[in-house]
């Protein structure tokens, strides 16, 4: 009887996709066995790889993780923060920002037309703590993903998937493997349109408040 040959590898040889942390495997199983068809998030989005550097960075609006929360981008706060000192990730209209650092803080937002308009001609530069996701399908909206990503179930998965002590982060592979319930395209489009209208209302209200606060009594 032949015995299987053992292969011994160092931890450093396992690669980024192999994790021994039990939290990673617990997170992967939280959504397993759910009814209905689903697609992995990575089949719907892809990560934007552009960087903002040098002169472009000097004139950019720089978003850190405190400037994205509950679907919204705080452009005004980012504009007050000043210039960045290191290369950042590029974001464009339609992109989805997901913080990989402490996801339980709900630091997830969509770069809508209102956000891009508020930034004017200035590039949008993001902290490297963001995953900057764009739709794989040209012209598709990712707004329908916001209630799913911010829902209790996925938030629980992201919290369980954190790795690291002082600055816990969600691995890219875990995020992109999350199963998004498969819904007809019309339902996704309708949901995206509704969410984008609601976000536009919020941004208009924020702009009106900002104007009111600058008036001299």
C-alpha positions as CSV (number, residue, x, y, z in Angstrom):
1,X,0.0,0.0,0.0
2,X,1.4,3.3,-1.1
3,X,1.4,6.3,1.3
4,X,0.6,9.8,0.2
5,X,3.7,12.0,-0.1
6,X,3.7,14.9,2.4
7,X,4.6,18.4,1.3
8,X,6.0,20.8,3.8
9,X,5.8,24.6,3.2
10,X,6.6,27.6,5.3
11,X,3.8,30.0,6.2
12,X,5.5,32.6,3.9
13,X,5.0,30.3,1.0
14,X,1.3,29.9,1.4
15,X,0.4,33.2,-0.4
16,X,-2.2,35.8,0.4
17,X,-5.2,33.6,-0.5
18,X,-4.4,31.0,2.2
19,X,-5.3,32.0,5.7
20,X,-5.2,30.0,8.9
21,X,-7.3,32.5,10.9
22,X,-10.5,30.8,12.0
23,X,-12.4,34.1,11.6
24,X,-11.9,34.0,7.8
25,X,-13.5,30.5,7.5
26,X,-16.3,31.4,9.9
27,X,-17.1,34.4,7.8
28,X,-17.1,32.4,4.6
29,X,-19.8,30.1,6.1
30,X,-22.1,32.7,7.4
31,X,-23.9,33.1,4.1
32,X,-23.6,29.5,3.0
33,X,-26.7,27.6,2.5
34,X,-28.9,30.6,1.8
35,X,-31.9,30.0,-0.4
36,X,-31.8,31.4,-4.0
37,X,-29.2,31.8,-6.6
38,X,-26.3,34.2,-6.1
39,X,-23.3,35.6,-7.8
40,X,-20.0,36.4,-6.1
41,X,-19.4,40.1,-5.7
42,X,-16.3,39.7,-7.9
43,X,-18.5,38.7,-10.8
44,X,-20.3,42.1,-10.6
45,X,-17.4,44.4,-9.8
46,X,-13.7,44.7,-10.4
47,X,-11.2,46.7,-8.5
48,X,-10.0,49.9,-10.0
49,X,-6.2,49.9,-10.2
50,X,-5.5,53.6,-11.0
51,X,-3.4,55.8,-8.8
52,X,-3.3,59.5,-8.2
53,X,0.3,60.8,-8.0
54,X,2.5,63.8,-8.3
55,X,0.8,67.0,-9.7
56,X,-2.6,65.4,-10.0
57,X,-2.4,64.4,-6.3
58,X,-1.6,68.0,-5.3
59,X,-4.9,69.2,-6.7
60,X,-7.1,66.2,-5.7
61,X,-10.0,65.9,-3.3
62,X,-8.6,63.2,-0.9
63,X,-11.1,60.9,0.8
64,X,-10.0,59.0,3.8
65,X,-12.2,56.4,5.5
66,X,-14.0,58.9,7.7
67,X,-15.4,60.6,4.6
68,X,-17.5,57.6,3.6
69,X,-20.3,56.3,5.7
70,X,-23.8,54.8,5.1
71,X,-23.6,55.2,1.4
72,X,-22.6,58.9,1.4
73,X,-19.4,60.8,0.7
74,X,-18.6,63.8,2.8
75,X,-16.9,66.0,0.1
76,X,-17.0,69.1,2.2
77,X,-15.0,67.5,5.0
78,X,-12.5,66.0,2.5
79,X,-12.0,69.4,0.9
80,X,-11.2,70.9,4.3
81,X,-8.7,68.2,5.0
82,X,-6.0,69.5,2.6
83,X,-3.5,67.8,0.3
84,X,-2.2,64.3,0.6
85,X,1.5,63.4,1.1
86,X,1.5,59.9,-0.6
87,X,0.0,58.2,-3.6
88,X,-3.7,57.4,-3.4
89,X,-6.2,55.3,-5.3
90,X,-8.2,57.0,-8.1
91,X,-12.0,57.0,-7.9
92,X,-14.5,58.0,-10.6
93,X,-18.2,58.6,-10.9
94,X,-20.1,55.3,-10.4
95,X,-17.4,53.7,-8.3
96,X,-18.2,52.0,-5.0
97,X,-15.9,52.6,-2.0
98,X,-15.6,49.9,0.6
99,X,-13.3,50.4,3.6
100,X,-11.2,47.4,4.3
101,X,-10.4,48.8,7.8
102,X,-12.9,48.2,10.5
103,X,-15.9,47.6,8.3
104,X,-18.3,47.7,11.3
105,X,-18.0,51.5,11.1
106,X,-20.1,51.2,7.8
107,X,-17.6,53.1,5.8
108,X,-19.1,52.3,2.4
109,X,-20.2,54.9,-0.2
110,X,-21.1,55.4,-3.8
111,X,-19.4,58.1,-5.9
112,X,-22.5,59.6,-7.5
113,X,-22.8,62.3,-10.1
114,X,-23.4,64.8,-7.2
115,X,-20.1,63.8,-5.6
116,X,-18.2,64.1,-8.9
117,X,-19.9,67.5,-9.5
118,X,-19.0,68.7,-6.0
119,X,-15.3,67.9,-6.7
120,X,-15.4,69.9,-9.9
121,X,-12.4,69.4,-12.1
122,X,-10.3,68.0,-9.2
123,X,-9.4,64.3,-9.3
124,X,-11.0,62.1,-6.6
125,X,-8.2,60.4,-4.6
126,X,-8.9,57.7,-2.0
127,X,-7.0,56.3,0.9
128,X,-5.4,53.0,0.2
129,X,-7.6,51.6,3.0
130,X,-10.5,51.7,0.5
131,X,-11.3,49.0,-2.0
132,X,-12.4,51.1,-5.1
133,X,-14.8,49.0,-7.1
134,X,-16.3,49.7,-10.5
135,X,-19.0,47.8,-12.4
136,X,-17.8,45.1,-14.8
137,X,-20.8,45.9,-17.1
138,X,-20.4,49.2,-18.9
139,X,-22.9,51.7,-17.8
140,X,-24.3,49.6,-14.9
141,X,-25.0,51.2,-11.6
142,X,-23.7,49.7,-8.3
143,X,-26.2,51.6,-6.2
144,X,-28.3,48.5,-5.6
145,X,-25.4,47.0,-3.7
146,X,-25.6,49.6,-0.9
147,X,-28.5,48.2,1.1
148,X,-27.0,44.7,0.7
149,X,-23.5,45.7,1.9
150,X,-24.9,47.9,4.7
151,X,-27.4,45.2,5.8
152,X,-27.0,43.4,9.1
153,X,-26.2,40.1,7.5
154,X,-23.3,41.2,5.4
155,X,-22.0,43.6,8.1
156,X,-21.8,40.6,10.4
157,X,-19.8,38.7,7.7
158,X,-17.4,41.6,7.2
159,X,-16.9,42.0,11.0
160,X,-16.2,38.3,11.4
161,X,-13.8,38.4,8.4
162,X,-11.4,41.0,9.9
163,X,-7.8,39.9,10.3
164,X,-5.2,41.6,12.4
165,X,-5.0,43.0,15.9
166,X,-4.4,46.8,16.1
167,X,-5.8,47.6,12.6
168,X,-8.2,44.8,11.6
169,X,-8.9,44.6,7.9
170,X,-11.1,42.6,5.6
171,X,-9.2,40.6,3.0
172,X,-9.9,41.3,-0.7
173,X,-10.7,37.7,-1.4
174,X,-13.3,37.5,1.3
175,X,-15.1,40.7,0.1
176,X,-15.2,39.6,-3.6
177,X,-16.4,36.1,-2.7
178,X,-19.5,37.4,-0.9
179,X,-22.6,36.0,-2.6
180,X,-24.9,38.7,-4.0
181,X,-28.5,37.4,-4.3
182,X,-29.3,37.1,-8.0
183,X,-32.2,39.3,-9.0
184,X,-33.6,40.2,-12.5
185,X,-31.8,43.0,-14.1
186,X,-34.9,45.2,-14.0
187,X,-35.2,44.9,-10.3
188,X,-31.5,45.8,-9.8
189,X,-31.9,48.8,-12.1
190,X,-35.1,50.0,-10.4
191,X,-33.4,49.6,-7.0
192,X,-30.3,51.5,-8.2
193,X,-32.5,54.3,-9.6
194,X,-34.4,54.7,-6.3
195,X,-31.3,54.8,-4.2
196,X,-29.6,57.3,-6.5
197,X,-32.6,59.6,-6.3
198,X,-32.5,59.3,-2.5
199,X,-28.8,60.1,-2.4
200,X,-29.3,63.1,-4.7
201,X,-32.0,64.4,-2.3
202,X,-29.5,64.1,0.6
203,X,-26.8,65.9,-1.3
204,X,-29.1,68.7,-2.3
205,X,-30.2,69.1,1.4
206,X,-26.5,69.2,2.5
207,X,-25.8,71.9,-0.1
208,X,-28.7,73.9,1.0
209,X,-27.6,73.7,4.6
210,X,-24.1,74.7,3.7
211,X,-25.4,77.8,1.9
212,X,-27.6,78.7,4.8
213,X,-24.7,78.4,7.3
214,X,-22.5,80.8,5.3
215,X,-25.0,83.6,5.4
216,X,-24.1,86.6,7.5
217,X,-26.7,87.5,10.1
